[in-house]
């Protein structure tokens, strides 16, 4: 979670290569040059003072805000190799994070 103030602007990293995750440090320029991609930071301006859960897995369907997709990504990666309890634990952690985001301070 990141505390933001009303009107404050953040630039979310969409390429995954920034050393200042989840925010952009300009690394996408080199990545784009080397790979021919067109990554660009996503501008976020806070509508009010609040805590924001910025996506870290870069798979969200609501960039730059986390939508819980990381749980599905993690479950797919770990379900074949890890005991089912780890998948259940990951889901519980994600649900807790979403609940906190919706009703927490």
Secondary structure by P-SEA (a helix, b strand, c coil): cccccccbbbbbbcccccccccccccaaaaaaaacccbbbbbbbbbccccccccccccccccccccccaaaaaaaaaccccccaaaaaaaaaaaaaaaaaaaccc
